[in-house]
Amino acid sequence: MIISPFTPLFFSPSTDKFGAKSKYVQLFARTDRIFVELILTAKEQEPIVYINNLLSNISTPVSLSSWKMNDDKILYFYNISLLPCGYYTVTVNGNTSEIFKVTDDECELSETSLIQYSMKDNKQRLDAVWWIDGMQYFFDFRVPGGFKDNGWTFGVDNEQFVTSDEDIVELFSHEYTTVLFTLGNGMGCPVWFAELLNRVLCCNYVYFDGVRYTRKESNVPELNQQIEGLKSFVFNQMLQKVRTMNPVLEWNNQLAMRCVQSGAYRIADDEGIRSIKYGSESEVAEVGAYINMTKAIPNTGVSINSDTMVTVNSIHHPGVDENSYWDLIAIKTTDIDNKYIGRRGYGKLTVNGLDRLKNDLDNGSINLRAVLYKGDSYTNLIEGSVISRDGVCVLKGINGGDIGALKEFQLYLDNVYECDIDNLGMTIELVWVYEND
């Protein structure tokens, strides 16, 4: 078994027995996603993982998700998020990580930067998986430090011609700015933080507080020791902002980074600066295209606001077991826009306005269904399980063979027993991002 070196936790990182240990404790916001990846051979048993609360002295076992990479390797993974504020460690098969702190103190978090990173596919590395069952995952690594104004460096790539009169003619010119990222505050940080930063900068997509950067040429973190004998350091890394980007690719990445559990979001504002949103603040409205909602069947209880937003006074079908459900959307397959047929991507559902329903969704007692329905038979379009009410679920594309006059695309909630959501209404937003566009 290997713990992916891209996992933003540190397991026995140092064997140095000399000098004074750094006093810096790794910090995460409650909304950060601590993505743990464990890669095992097919013959190895499933790992045993615990999250240890050091304040309450309670160890909570973790139920890992798994994905078969190939015939020889299996990936086990888990997203740690929304822990109560406190101090924690993670134990994997008896191997315990360094202590980390979870906080929602904005003063503490203001002195940190959130680094999020992923790859364009799974072919780049053998020690990490970025795309699991068609869904892209980003790691979150929060570090002390940030960008200082005195770390800006200006440059130009140009070509000039000098005339016989010694006049200079600019044939080609393009300016650029590099910035210095400082890792470590006044307290410094352990050296393995810089090791992970150097590894992270090998990824295709690296975002610092929501803004995409790449390392400048072969620049690596430069070590500065604050106090001799103290194993706490400050590092400088030269970076350059990525300015020319594919808008579909960026939307795909922003969607993958933004998705967190419960009512907490990390969003990018109009200036591209990422801020931390907590559950007490308003939720973020996603914008995207899925299918032409104006073609939805205008049944009682359904009103169409726009192409992507549907306000629903849901229709309850009481019953037992799977027969108890709530209709949300019904659309004839013959009315689905042709440009969406056969396309695969990420479908994200956001439901607003139903607090009690949201709580039950968190408990896993209510399930979202997206199906192709014909008479008494249906085909489920959701790949895998919906982990939480605001989680990203991957929807299968509808192909030409799925289109028929008697078929419908339906979105509904089943296993709804004690939640009386009738007449309360809800806002549903379906976001669709094409894969590999």
JOURLIN-V166774 format. One record per run of one state. SS is the DSSP state (~ for helix, > for strand, _ for the rest). FROM is the first residue (numbers start at 0). TO is the last residue. If there is no record, write none. Layout:
SS&FROM&TO, SS&FROM&TO
This chain:
_&0&0, >&1&2, _&3&9, >&10&10, _&11&18, >&19&20, _&21&24, >&25&28, _&29&32, >&33&40, _&41&47, >&48&52, _&53&56, >&57&60, _&61&63, >&64&67, _&68&71, >&72&79, _&80&84, >&85&91, _&92&93, >&94&96, _&97&98, >&99&102, _&103&104, ~&105&108, _&109&110, >&111&117, _&118&129, >&130&131, _&132&133, >&134&135, _&136&137, >&138&146, _&147&147, ~&148&150, _&151&151, >&152&161, _&162&166, >&167&182, _&183&187, >&188&188, _&189&189, ~&190&199, _&200&203, >&204&207, _&208&209, >&210&214, _&215&220, >&221&224, _&225&228, >&229&230, _&231&231, >&232&240, _&241&245, ~&246&257, _&258&264, >&265&267, _&268&272, >&273&275, _&276&291, ~&292&294, >&295&295, _&296&300, >&301&303, _&304&307, >&308&311, _&312&313, >&314&316, _&317&319, ~&320&322, _&323&323, >&324&331, ~&332&334, _&335&336, ~&337&339, >&340&340, _&341&343, >&344&351, _&352&353, ~&354&361, _&362&365, >&366&373, _&374&375, >&376&379, _&380&380, >&381&382, _&383&390, >&391&394, _&395&396, >&397&397, _&398&398, ~&399&401, _&402&406, >&407&413, _&414&424, >&425&433, _&434&436
